[in-house]
Amino acid sequence: MGDVSKAVLITGCSSGIGRATARRLAASGWTVYATARRLESIAELEAAGCRTLALDVTDEDSMVAAVRQVEETHGAVGVLINNAGYSQSGAIETVPLEAVRRQFETNVFGLARLTQLVLPKMRDQRWGKIVMLGSMGGRLVFPGGGWYHATKHALEAVSDALRFEVRGFGVDVILLEPGLITTEFGNAAVASMSDVGADAGAAPAAGAGAAGAAPSGDPYAAFNATVGSATQGAYEGPLRLLGAGPDRVAKVIEKSLRKRRAPTRVTITPSAKLSIPSRRLMPDRVWDAMMRAQFPTPK
């Protein structure tokens, strides 16, 4: 095992979980390649002991170049942490398919392609760890988050299949299911409401804060506005007590990487630990009734 590369490649390190994980792993002695679309956004991570690379998970050439650079130096990417992602909010009908495609390109297709790129060398060295940043949103759905939840449901399926397929090559797949994480993620989710229109060709519809005013006659205006404010409230209000900061996830990742027997999935934060089992036990109609108590029914 002396020649095995344990070099870590992390996506989405410009903020939040990615940045916290890069810092923590570098401080613990791992060789860390922190990446983001813009190098200037992660420049300070060099001082924390990380090596930095430009990597855009929606660009094939960018992904190939980043993986090649790590492999030329270390022989393989030993640990891939698929963290890059964002949330597109809005009623299903109102989100333009262009925005939906962007969501899937980042949250699903980008991480899938990056995983394909690192696996050959992981298999060759018979050792590797692939960490998927999923969400409790892969196990339950809140109104107004359907497209985002769809990407996280997809990640559950990909992780389950991949875990079986690569185990015999010495590669572990670890799926993380965080609940509320108090980062800039919530602000980005609210801002995504500005992409929402009454239909694919419509002007932007209502959201909270940055979303702006709703076009007249938009049947989803009140609903989308409530989704925006509820999202903002979850990150800024009392619900924060059921969440955690990005360091909590970084700590779980480090612990998972060091375990002799890697966990298959890890639920993180009280909000996830409460919500996932509750949803599993609730009939759909009971869940829907609970959602109606929190969100206006579009009509």
ZADO-1210 file (C-alpha; in nm, 4 decimals, padded with zeros to 6 digits):
<atoms>
<atom x="00.0000" y="00.0000" z="00.0000" code="MET" pos="1"/>
<atom x="00.3052" y="00.2256" z="00.0097" code="GLY" pos="2"/>
<atom x="00.2603" y="00.3415" z="-00.3504" code="ASP" pos="3"/>
<atom x="-00.1112" y="00.4112" z="-00.3158" code="VAL" pos="4"/>
<atom x="-00.2085" y="00.7717" z="-00.3848" code="SER" pos="5"/>
<atom x="-00.4344" y="00.9276" z="-00.1256" code="LYS" pos="6"/>
<atom x="-00.4366" y="01.2694" z="-00.2935" code="ALA" pos="7"/>
<atom x="-00.7721" y="01.4410" z="-00.2364" code="VAL" pos="8"/>
<atom x="-00.9587" y="01.6312" z="-00.5087" code="LEU" pos="9"/>
<atom x="-01.2465" y="01.8481" z="-00.3818" code="ILE" pos="10"/>
<atom x="-01.4933" y="02.0381" z="-00.6003" code="THR" pos="11"/>
<atom x="-01.6732" y="02.3591" z="-00.5077" code="GLY" pos="12"/>
<atom x="-01.4194" y="02.4984" z="-00.2583" code="CYS" pos="13"/>
<atom x="-01.4986" y="02.8686" z="-00.2998" code="SER" pos="14"/>
<atom x="-01.7247" y="02.8603" z="00.0068" code="SER" pos="15"/>
<atom x="-01.9153" y="02.6495" z="00.2561" code="GLY" pos="16"/>
<atom x="-01.8602" y="02.2761" z="00.2888" code="ILE" pos="17"/>
<atom x="-01.5947" y="02.2534" z="00.0191" code="GLY" pos="18"/>
<atom x="-01.3798" y="02.5255" z="00.1743" code="ARG" pos="19"/>
<atom x="-01.4189" y="02.3874" z="00.5280" code="ALA" pos="20"/>
<atom x="-01.3319" y="02.0345" z="00.4122" code="THR" pos="21"/>
<atom x="-01.0235" y="02.1490" z="00.2212" code="ALA" pos="22"/>
<atom x="-00.8965" y="02.3351" z="00.5284" code="ARG" pos="23"/>
<atom x="-00.9647" y="02.0492" z="00.7674" code="ARG" pos="24"/>
<atom x="-00.8098" y="01.7743" z="00.5555" code="LEU" pos="25"/>
<atom x="-00.5008" y="01.9822" z="00.4726" code="ALA" pos="26"/>
<atom x="-00.4524" y="02.0580" z="00.8435" code="ALA" pos="27"/>
<atom x="-00.4757" y="01.6834" z="00.9145" code="SER" pos="28"/>
<atom x="-00.1966" y="01.5961" z="00.6738" code="GLY" pos="29"/>
<atom x="-00.3854" y="01.4994" z="00.3596" code="TRP" pos="30"/>
<atom x="-00.2586" y="01.6197" z="00.0222" code="THR" pos="31"/>
<atom x="-00.5510" y="01.8357" z="-00.0867" code="VAL" pos="32"/>
<atom x="-00.6326" y="01.9780" z="-00.4281" code="TYR" pos="33"/>
<atom x="-00.8978" y="02.2429" z="-00.3681" code="ALA" pos="34"/>
<atom x="-01.0854" y="02.3463" z="-00.6806" code="THR" pos="35"/>
<atom x="-01.3353" y="02.6054" z="-00.7997" code="ALA" pos="36"/>
<atom x="-01.4327" y="02.7653" z="-01.1280" code="ARG" pos="37"/>
<atom x="-01.2356" y="03.0803" z="-01.0441" code="ARG" pos="38"/>
<atom x="-00.8888" y="03.0379" z="-00.8951" code="LEU" pos="39"/>
<atom x="-00.9017" y="03.3774" z="-00.7260" code="GLU" pos="40"/>
<atom x="-01.1945" y="03.2582" z="-00.5138" code="SER" pos="41"/>
<atom x="-00.9759" y="02.9921" z="-00.3470" code="ILE" pos="42"/>
<atom x="-00.6391" y="03.1690" z="-00.3417" code="ALA" pos="43"/>
<atom x="-00.6400" y="03.1885" z="00.0388" code="GLU" pos="44"/>
<atom x="-00.6564" y="02.8098" z="00.0656" code="LEU" pos="45"/>
<atom x="-00.2943" y="02.7900" z="-00.0487" code="GLU" pos="46"/>
<atom x="-00.1922" y="02.9486" z="00.2810" code="ALA" pos="47"/>
<atom x="-00.3917" y="02.6738" z="00.4551" code="ALA" pos="48"/>
<atom x="-00.1747" y="02.4078" z="00.2904" code="GLY" pos="49"/>
<atom x="-00.3929" y="02.3236" z="-00.0100" code="CYS" pos="50"/>
<atom x="-00.2932" y="02.3070" z="-00.3736" code="ARG" pos="51"/>
<atom x="-00.5442" y="02.4878" z="-00.5931" code="THR" pos="52"/>
<atom x="-00.6791" y="02.4102" z="-00.9376" code="LEU" pos="53"/>
<atom x="-00.9403" y="02.5679" z="-01.1636" code="ALA" pos="54"/>
<atom x="-01.2188" y="02.3159" z="-01.2221" code="LEU" pos="55"/>
<atom x="-01.5629" y="02.3697" z="-01.3723" code="ASP" pos="56"/>
<atom x="-01.7795" y="02.0578" z="-01.3356" code="VAL" pos="57"/>
<atom x="-01.9867" y="02.1648" z="-01.6370" code="THR" pos="58"/>
<atom x="-01.6815" y="02.1755" z="-01.8671" code="ASP" pos="59"/>
<atom x="-01.5281" y="01.8513" z="-01.9981" code="GLU" pos="60"/>
<atom x="-01.1860" y="01.9985" z="-02.0796" code="ASP" pos="61"/>
<atom x="-01.1624" y="02.1576" z="-01.7358" code="SER" pos="62"/>
<atom x="-01.2417" y="01.8294" z="-01.5591" code="MET" pos="63"/>
<atom x="-00.9993" y="01.6272" z="-01.7729" code="VAL" pos="64"/>
<atom x="-00.7187" y="01.8785" z="-01.7141" code="ALA" pos="65"/>
<atom x="-00.7675" y="01.8839" z="-01.3363" code="ALA" pos="66"/>
<atom x="-00.7730" y="01.5044" z="-01.3027" code="VAL" pos="67"/>
<atom x="-00.4732" y="01.4695" z="-01.5324" code="ARG" pos="68"/>
<atom x="-00.2715" y="01.7154" z="-01.3254" code="GLN" pos="69"/>
<atom x="-00.3301" y="01.5203" z="-01.0050" code="VAL" pos="70"/>
<atom x="-00.2590" y="01.1881" z="-01.1758" code="GLU" pos="71"/>
<atom x="00.0664" y="01.3118" z="-01.3319" code="GLU" pos="72"/>
<atom x="00.1925" y="01.4118" z="-00.9872" code="THR" pos="73"/>
<atom x="00.0553" y="01.1320" z="-00.7689" code="HIS" pos="74"/>
<atom x="-00.0433" y="00.8522" z="-01.0065" code="GLY" pos="75"/>
<atom x="-00.4115" y="00.8704" z="-00.9139" code="ALA" pos="76"/>
<atom x="-00.6790" y="01.0739" z="-00.7451" code="VAL" pos="77"/>
<atom x="-00.7102" y="00.8740" z="-00.4252" code="GLY" pos="78"/>
<atom x="-01.0096" y="01.0576" z="-00.2806" code="VAL" pos="79"/>
<atom x="-01.2732" y="01.2433" z="-00.4825" code="LEU" pos="80"/>
<atom x="-01.5109" y="01.4659" z="-00.2875" code="ILE" pos="81"/>
<atom x="-01.8005" y="01.5607" z="-00.5148" code="ASN" pos="82"/>
<atom x="-01.9197" y="01.8720" z="-00.3346" code="ASN" pos="83"/>
<atom x="-02.0051" y="02.1264" z="-00.6065" code="ALA" pos="84"/>
<atom x="-02.3770" y="02.1987" z="-00.6287" code="GLY" pos="85"/>
<atom x="-02.6519" y="02.4551" z="-00.5809" code="TYR" pos="86"/>
<atom x="-03.0297" y="02.4735" z="-00.5384" code="SER" pos="87"/>
<atom x="-03.2764" y="02.5918" z="-00.8020" code="GLN" pos="88"/>
<atom x="-03.6046" y="02.6810" z="-00.6352" code="SER" pos="89"/>
<atom x="-03.9509" y="02.7429" z="-00.7790" code="GLY" pos="90"/>
<atom x="-04.2690" y="02.5604" z="-00.8720" code="ALA" pos="91"/>
<atom x="-04.2076" y="02.2864" z="-01.1309" code="ILE" pos="92"/>
<atom x="-04.4100" y="02.4617" z="-01.4018" code="GLU" pos="93"/>
<atom x="-04.2392" y="02.7970" z="-01.3530" code="THR" pos="94"/>
<atom x="-03.8717" y="02.7032" z="-01.3751" code="VAL" pos="95"/>
<atom x="-03.7449" y="02.7305" z="-01.7351" code="PRO" pos="96"/>
<atom x="-03.5960" y="02.4040" z="-01.8605" code="LEU" pos="97"/>
<atom x="-03.2742" y="02.5902" z="-01.9327" code="GLU" pos="98"/>
<atom x="-03.2386" y="02.6473" z="-01.5588" code="ALA" pos="99"/>
<atom x="-03.3326" y="02.2851" z="-01.4890" code="VAL" pos="100"/>
<atom x="-03.0623" y="02.1635" z="-01.7285" code="ARG" pos="101"/>
<atom x="-02.8039" y="02.3869" z="-01.5590" code="ARG" pos="102"/>
<atom x="-02.9048" y="02.2370" z="-01.2242" code="GLN" pos="103"/>
<atom x="-02.8586" y="01.8806" z="-01.3489" code="PHE" pos="104"/>
<atom x="-02.5327" y="01.9643" z="-01.5281" code="GLU" pos="105"/>
<atom x="-02.3785" y="02.0809" z="-01.2012" code="THR" pos="106"/>
<atom x="-02.5436" y="01.8558" z="-00.9441" code="ASN" pos="107"/>
<atom x="-02.5555" y="01.5277" z="-01.1374" code="VAL" pos="108"/>
<atom x="-02.3796" y="01.5114" z="-01.4746" code="PHE" pos="109"/>
<atom x="-02.0688" y="01.6998" z="-01.3608" code="GLY" pos="110"/>
<atom x="-02.0036" y="01.4785" z="-01.0604" code="LEU" pos="111"/>
<atom x="-02.0881" y="01.1669" z="-01.2642" code="ALA" pos="112"/>
<atom x="-01.8340" y="01.2573" z="-01.5313" code="ARG" pos="113"/>
<atom x="-01.5671" y="01.3475" z="-01.2760" code="LEU" pos="114"/>
<atom x="-01.6256" y="01.0125" z="-01.1079" code="THR" pos="115"/>
<atom x="-01.5809" y="00.8352" z="-01.4422" code="GLN" pos="116"/>
<atom x="-01.2541" y="01.0222" z="-01.4982" code="LEU" pos="117"/>
<atom x="-01.0924" y="00.9291" z="-01.1655" code="VAL" pos="118"/>
<atom x="-01.2055" y="00.5657" z="-01.1466" code="LEU" pos="119"/>
<atom x="-00.9594" y="00.4013" z="-01.3919" code="PRO" pos="120"/>
<atom x="-00.6543" y="00.5003" z="-01.1840" code="LYS" pos="121"/>
<atom x="-00.8350" y="00.4280" z="-00.8570" code="MET" pos="122"/>
<atom x="-00.9086" y="00.0785" z="-00.9868" code="ARG" pos="123"/>
<atom x="-00.5479" y="00.0325" z="-01.1005" code="ASP" pos="124"/>
<atom x="-00.4160" y="00.1055" z="-00.7518" code="GLN" pos="125"/>
<atom x="-00.6976" y="-00.0968" z="-00.5883" code="ARG" pos="126"/>
<atom x="-00.7795" y="00.1842" z="-00.3463" code="TRP" pos="127"/>
<atom x="-01.0006" y="00.4892" z="-00.3549" code="GLY" pos="128"/>
<atom x="-01.2735" y="00.6844" z="-00.1803" code="LYS" pos="129"/>
<atom x="-01.5560" y="00.8695" z="-00.3541" code="ILE" pos="130"/>
<atom x="-01.7577" y="01.1019" z="-00.1309" code="VAL" pos="131"/>
<atom x="-02.0918" y="01.2220" z="-00.2666" code="MET" pos="132"/>
<atom x="-02.2424" y="01.5339" z="-00.1097" code="LEU" pos="133"/>
<atom x="-02.6075" y="01.4426" z="-00.1182" code="GLY" pos="134"/>
<atom x="-02.8795" y="01.5886" z="00.1002" code="SER" pos="135"/>
<atom x="-03.1734" y="01.4907" z="00.3155" code="MET" pos="136"/>
<atom x="-03.3466" y="01.6294" z="00.0051" code="GLY" pos="137"/>
<atom x="-03.2611" y="01.3013" z="-00.1647" code="GLY" pos="138"/>
<atom x="-03.4987" y="01.1220" z="00.0706" code="ARG" pos="139"/>
<atom x="-03.7858" y="01.3712" z="00.0977" code="LEU" pos="140"/>
<atom x="-03.9268" y="01.6650" z="-00.0992" code="VAL" pos="141"/>
<atom x="-04.0372" y="02.0122" z="00.0025" code="PHE" pos="142"/>
<atom x="-04.2758" y="02.2054" z="-00.2257" code="PRO" pos="143"/>
<atom x="-04.0916" y="02.4498" z="-00.4469" code="GLY" pos="144"/>
<atom x="-03.7740" y="02.2438" z="-00.4397" code="GLY" pos="145"/>
<atom x="-03.8720" y="01.9702" z="-00.6828" code="GLY" pos="146"/>
<atom x="-03.5949" y="02.0200" z="-00.9358" code="TRP" pos="147"/>
<atom x="-03.3217" y="02.0431" z="-00.6724" code="TYR" pos="148"/>
<atom x="-03.4603" y="01.7395" z="-00.4907" code="HIS" pos="149"/>
<atom x="-03.4679" y="01.5517" z="-00.8215" code="ALA" pos="150"/>
<atom x="-03.0913" y="01.5962" z="-00.8554" code="THR" pos="151"/>
<atom x="-03.0362" y="01.4670" z="-00.5022" code="LYS" pos="152"/>
<atom x="-03.2693" y="01.1701" z="-00.5598" code="HIS" pos="153"/>
<atom x="-03.0586" y="01.0918" z="-00.8675" code="ALA" pos="154"/>
<atom x="-02.7464" y="01.1038" z="-00.6540" code="LEU" pos="155"/>
<atom x="-02.8946" y="00.8447" z="-00.4171" code="GLU" pos="156"/>
<atom x="-02.9442" y="00.6049" z="-00.7102" code="ALA" pos="157"/>
<atom x="-02.6009" y="00.6712" z="-00.8601" code="VAL" pos="158"/>
<atom x="-02.4306" y="00.6183" z="-00.5241" code="SER" pos="159"/>
<atom x="-02.6145" y="00.2929" z="-00.4505" code="ASP" pos="160"/>
<atom x="-02.5292" y="00.1441" z="-00.7899" code="ALA" pos="161"/>
<atom x="-02.1714" y="00.2705" z="-00.7902" code="LEU" pos="162"/>
<atom x="-02.1015" y="00.1384" z="-00.4406" code="ARG" pos="163"/>
<atom x="-02.1758" y="-00.2160" z="-00.5588" code="PHE" pos="164"/>
<atom x="-01.9931" y="-00.1804" z="-00.8905" code="GLU" pos="165"/>
<atom x="-01.6576" y="-00.0580" z="-00.7554" code="VAL" pos="166"/>
<atom x="-01.6323" y="-00.2375" z="-00.4206" code="ARG" pos="167"/>
<atom x="-01.4389" y="-00.5277" z="-00.5731" code="GLY" pos="168"/>
<atom x="-01.1705" y="-00.2850" z="-00.6936" code="PHE" pos="169"/>
<atom x="-01.1059" y="-00.1526" z="-00.3424" code="GLY" pos="170"/>
<atom x="-01.3036" y="00.1676" z="-00.3972" code="VAL" pos="171"/>
<atom x="-01.5538" y="00.2899" z="-00.1368" code="ASP" pos="172"/>
<atom x="-01.8503" y="00.5174" z="-00.2082" code="VAL" pos="173"/>
<atom x="-01.9715" y="00.7327" z="00.0815" code="ILE" pos="174"/>
<atom x="-02.2986" y="00.9235" z="00.0494" code="LEU" pos="175"/>
<atom x="-02.3533" y="01.2139" z="00.2883" code="LEU" pos="176"/>
<atom x="-02.7054" y="01.3358" z="00.3641" code="GLU" pos="177"/>
<atom x="-02.6796" y="01.6709" z="00.5426" code="PRO" pos="178"/>
<atom x="-02.9838" y="01.8603" z="00.6552" code="GLY" pos="179"/>
<atom x="-02.9740" y="02.2340" z="00.7106" code="LEU" pos="180"/>
<atom x="-02.6176" y="02.3640" z="00.6752" code="ILE" pos="181"/>
<atom x="-02.5764" y="02.7301" z="00.7599" code="THR" pos="182"/>
<atom x="-02.3735" y="02.8570" z="00.4643" code="THR" pos="183"/>
<atom x="-02.4308" y="03.0932" z="00.1710" code="GLU" pos="184"/>
<atom x="-02.6250" y="02.8034" z="00.0118" code="PHE" pos="185"/>
<atom x="-02.9550" y="02.9433" z="00.1397" code="GLY" pos="186"/>
<atom x="-02.8932" y="03.2860" z="-00.0120" code="ASN" pos="187"/>
<atom x="-02.8089" y="03.1221" z="-00.3443" code="ALA" pos="188"/>
<atom x="-03.1292" y="02.9180" z="-00.3304" code="ALA" pos="189"/>
<atom x="-03.3362" y="03.2310" z="-00.2720" code="VAL" pos="190"/>
<atom x="-03.1526" y="03.4165" z="-00.5484" code="ALA" pos="191"/>
<atom x="-03.2282" y="03.1282" z="-00.7871" code="SER" pos="192"/>
<atom x="-03.5928" y="03.2343" z="-00.7737" code="MET" pos="193"/>
<atom x="-03.4989" y="03.5133" z="-01.0143" code="SER" pos="194"/>
<atom x="-03.4803" y="03.2454" z="-01.2877" code="ASP" pos="195"/>
<atom x="-03.8405" y="03.1512" z="-01.2292" code="VAL" pos="196"/>
<atom x="-04.1148" y="03.2493" z="-01.4734" code="GLY" pos="197"/>
<atom x="-04.4798" y="03.1579" z="-01.5206" code="ALA" pos="198"/>
<atom x="-04.3611" y="02.9475" z="-01.8120" code="ASP" pos="199"/>
<atom x="-04.0327" y="02.8834" z="-01.9918" code="ALA" pos="200"/>
<atom x="-04.0614" y="03.2017" z="-02.1886" code="GLY" pos="201"/>
<atom x="-04.2091" y="03.4233" z="-01.9191" code="ALA" pos="202"/>
<atom x="-04.0549" y="03.7066" z="-01.7259" code="ALA" pos="203"/>
<atom x="-03.9074" y="03.6196" z="-01.3835" code="PRO" pos="204"/>
<atom x="-04.1692" y="03.5447" z="-01.1207" code="ALA" pos="205"/>
<atom x="-04.1787" y="03.6243" z="-00.7531" code="ALA" pos="206"/>
<atom x="-03.9345" y="03.4983" z="-00.4967" code="GLY" pos="207"/>
<atom x="-03.8101" y="03.6456" z="-00.1752" code="ALA" pos="208"/>
<atom x="-03.5577" y="03.9262" z="-00.1602" code="GLY" pos="209"/>
<atom x="-03.3650" y="03.9187" z="-00.4857" code="ALA" pos="210"/>
<atom x="-03.6463" y="03.7601" z="-00.6819" code="ALA" pos="211"/>
<atom x="-03.8254" y="04.0847" z="-00.7579" code="GLY" pos="212"/>
<atom x="-04.1895" y="04.1496" z="-00.8348" code="ALA" pos="213"/>
<atom x="-04.4216" y="03.8935" z="-00.9861" code="ALA" pos="214"/>
<atom x="-04.5776" y="03.9417" z="-01.3295" code="PRO" pos="215"/>
<atom x="-04.9491" y="04.0114" z="-01.3036" code="SER" pos="216"/>
<atom x="-05.1676" y="03.7030" z="-01.3266" code="GLY" pos="217"/>
<atom x="-04.8943" y="03.4611" z="-01.2187" code="ASP" pos="218"/>
<atom x="-05.0864" y="03.1780" z="-01.0449" code="PRO" pos="219"/>
<atom x="-04.7716" y="03.0715" z="-00.8573" code="TYR" pos="220"/>
<atom x="-04.6683" y="03.4184" z="-00.7343" code="ALA" pos="221"/>
<atom x="-04.7772" y="03.3750" z="-00.3716" code="ALA" pos="222"/>
<atom x="-04.6427" y="03.0207" z="-00.3601" code="PHE" pos="223"/>
<atom x="-04.3007" y="03.1078" z="-00.5017" code="ASN" pos="224"/>
<atom x="-04.2747" y="03.4082" z="-00.2715" code="ALA" pos="225"/>
<atom x="-04.3496" y="03.1850" z="00.0273" code="THR" pos="226"/>
<atom x="-04.0913" y="02.9297" z="-00.0851" code="VAL" pos="227"/>
<atom x="-03.8337" y="03.2072" z="-00.1026" code="GLY" pos="228"/>
<atom x="-03.9157" y="03.3476" z="00.2393" code="SER" pos="229"/>
<atom x="-03.9373" y="03.0004" z="00.3965" code="ALA" pos="230"/>
<atom x="-03.5948" y="02.9150" z="00.2581" code="THR" pos="231"/>
<atom x="-03.4497" y="03.2374" z="00.3898" code="GLN" pos="232"/>
<atom x="-03.6180" y="03.1825" z="00.7251" code="GLY" pos="233"/>
<atom x="-03.4746" y="02.8337" z="00.7590" code="ALA" pos="234"/>
<atom x="-03.1213" y="02.9677" z="00.7244" code="TYR" pos="235"/>
<atom x="-03.1689" y="03.2839" z="00.9306" code="GLU" pos="236"/>
<atom x="-03.4424" y="03.1998" z="01.1850" code="GLY" pos="237"/>
<atom x="-03.4874" y="02.9574" z="01.4767" code="PRO" pos="238"/>
<atom x="-03.4612" y="02.6538" z="01.2454" code="LEU" pos="239"/>
<atom x="-03.0872" y="02.7208" z="01.2371" code="ARG" pos="240"/>
<atom x="-03.0791" y="02.5409" z="01.5728" code="LEU" pos="241"/>
<atom x="-03.1580" y="02.2153" z="01.3894" code="LEU" pos="242"/>
<atom x="-02.8736" y="02.2750" z="01.1465" code="GLY" pos="243"/>
<atom x="-02.4978" y="02.3022" z="01.1714" code="ALA" pos="244"/>
<atom x="-02.2080" y="02.4852" z="01.0140" code="GLY" pos="245"/>
<atom x="-01.9980" y="02.3468" z="00.7271" code="PRO" pos="246"/>
<atom x="-01.7297" y="02.2369" z="00.9747" code="ASP" pos="247"/>
<atom x="-01.9668" y="01.9648" z="01.0975" code="ARG" pos="248"/>
<atom x="-01.9747" y="01.8105" z="00.7495" code="VAL" pos="249"/>
<atom x="-01.5978" y="01.8505" z="00.7097" code="ALA" pos="250"/>
<atom x="-01.5475" y="01.6614" z="01.0369" code="LYS" pos="251"/>
<atom x="-01.7755" y="01.3781" z="00.9201" code="VAL" pos="252"/>
<atom x="-01.5851" y="01.3543" z="00.5912" code="ILE" pos="253"/>
<atom x="-01.2470" y="01.3287" z="00.7645" code="GLU" pos="254"/>
<atom x="-01.3774" y="01.0670" z="01.0071" code="LYS" pos="255"/>
<atom x="-01.5341" y="00.8653" z="00.7227" code="SER" pos="256"/>
<atom x="-01.2108" y="00.8672" z="00.5213" code="LEU" pos="257"/>
<atom x="-01.0107" y="00.7337" z="00.8170" code="ARG" pos="258"/>
<atom x="-01.2469" y="00.4477" z="00.9019" code="LYS" pos="259"/>
<atom x="-01.1204" y="00.1010" z="00.8141" code="ARG" pos="260"/>
<atom x="-01.4708" y="00.0141" z="00.6979" code="ARG" pos="261"/>
<atom x="-01.6145" y="00.3168" z="00.5197" code="ALA" pos="262"/>
<atom x="-01.9783" y="00.4066" z="00.5945" code="PRO" pos="263"/>
<atom x="-02.2177" y="00.3765" z="00.3007" code="THR" pos="264"/>
<atom x="-02.4281" y="00.6807" z="00.3975" code="ARG" pos="265"/>
<atom x="-02.4146" y="00.9295" z="00.6812" code="VAL" pos="266"/>
<atom x="-02.7035" y="01.1518" z="00.7923" code="THR" pos="267"/>
<atom x="-02.5793" y="01.4844" z="00.9312" code="ILE" pos="268"/>
<atom x="-02.7502" y="01.7503" z="01.1513" code="THR" pos="269"/>
<atom x="-03.0591" y="01.7177" z="01.3727" code="PRO" pos="270"/>
<atom x="-03.2857" y="01.8444" z="01.0920" code="SER" pos="271"/>
<atom x="-03.1919" y="01.5480" z="00.8722" code="ALA" pos="272"/>
<atom x="-03.1981" y="01.2951" z="01.1558" code="LYS" pos="273"/>
<atom x="-03.5532" y="01.4040" z="01.2418" code="LEU" pos="274"/>
<atom x="-03.6937" y="01.4620" z="00.8929" code="SER" pos="275"/>
<atom x="-03.5788" y="01.1503" z="00.7068" code="ILE" pos="276"/>
<atom x="-03.7308" y="00.8918" z="00.9464" code="PRO" pos="277"/>
<atom x="-04.0447" y="01.1031" z="00.9882" code="SER" pos="278"/>
<atom x="-04.1026" y="01.1153" z="00.6127" code="ARG" pos="279"/>
<atom x="-04.0390" y="00.7431" z="00.5772" code="ARG" pos="280"/>
<atom x="-04.3118" y="00.6670" z="00.8325" code="LEU" pos="281"/>
<atom x="-04.5685" y="00.9170" z="00.7020" code="MET" pos="282"/>
<atom x="-04.8263" y="00.8290" z="00.4358" code="PRO" pos="283"/>
<atom x="-04.8166" y="01.0716" z="00.1419" code="ASP" pos="284"/>
<atom x="-05.1453" y="01.2363" z="00.2387" code="ARG" pos="285"/>
<atom x="-05.0212" y="01.3079" z="00.5896" code="VAL" pos="286"/>
<atom x="-04.6992" y="01.4581" z="00.4525" code="TRP" pos="287"/>
<atom x="-04.8958" y="01.6665" z="00.2030" code="ASP" pos="288"/>
<atom x="-05.1213" y="01.7958" z="00.4816" code="ALA" pos="289"/>
<atom x="-04.8160" y="01.8962" z="00.6821" code="MET" pos="290"/>
<atom x="-04.6745" y="02.0795" z="00.3787" code="MET" pos="291"/>
<atom x="-05.0064" y="02.2611" z="00.3260" code="ARG" pos="292"/>
<atom x="-04.9743" y="02.3980" z="00.6787" code="ALA" pos="293"/>
<atom x="-04.6452" y="02.5604" z="00.5763" code="GLN" pos="294"/>
<atom x="-04.6985" y="02.6576" z="00.2128" code="PHE" pos="295"/>
<atom x="-04.9965" y="02.8098" z="00.0330" code="PRO" pos="296"/>
<atom x="-05.1618" y="02.5756" z="-00.2159" code="THR" pos="297"/>
<atom x="-05.1359" y="02.7311" z="-00.5665" code="PRO" pos="298"/>
<atom x="-05.4872" y="02.7807" z="-00.7078" code="LYS" pos="299"/>
</atoms>
